[in-house]
Amino acid sequence: MDLEEVKAVKNALGGSLNDVVLATVTGAVAGFLEQRRVNVELLHFRVMAPVSVRAREERGTFGTGCRPG
């Protein structure tokens, strides 16, 4: 995905970059399953995805963003 396009969607609709990426992936998975004739209306599944836990002042820095505690 082009980062500038993702940012444009985020800026137009609100939310975060993660929101845009997760919504896009959700649509892609649903489309993939529908092409294989899976009724996605009957599915309930969970997905694990990394999400930044950085404080606002830590954004743009390197590292994992994990805090002890």
BELWOUR-V960968 format. One record per residue. RES is the residue in three letters. OMEGA is omega as a letter, one per 20 degrees, with the letter a starting at -180 (NA if undefined). Layout:
# BELWOUR-V960968
res	omega
RES	OMEGA
RES	OMEGA
This chain:
# BELWOUR-V960968
res	omega
MET	r
ASP	a
LEU	a
GLU	r
GLU	r
VAL	r
LYS	r
ALA	r
VAL	r
LYS	a
ASN	a
ALA	a
LEU	a
GLY	a
GLY	a
SER	r
LEU	r
ASN	r
ASP	a
VAL	a
VAL	a
LEU	r
ALA	r
THR	r
VAL	r
THR	r
GLY	r
ALA	r
VAL	r
ALA	r
GLY	r
PHE	a
LEU	r
GLU	r
GLN	r
ARG	r
ARG	r
VAL	r
ASN	a
VAL	r
GLU	a
LEU	a
LEU	r
HIS	r
PHE	a
ARG	r
VAL	r
MET	r
ALA	r
PRO	r
VAL	r
SER	r
VAL	a
ARG	r
ALA	a
ARG	a
GLU	r
GLU	a
ARG	r
GLY	r
THR	r
PHE	r
GLY	a
THR	a
GLY	a
CYS	r
ARG	r
PRO	r
GLY	NA
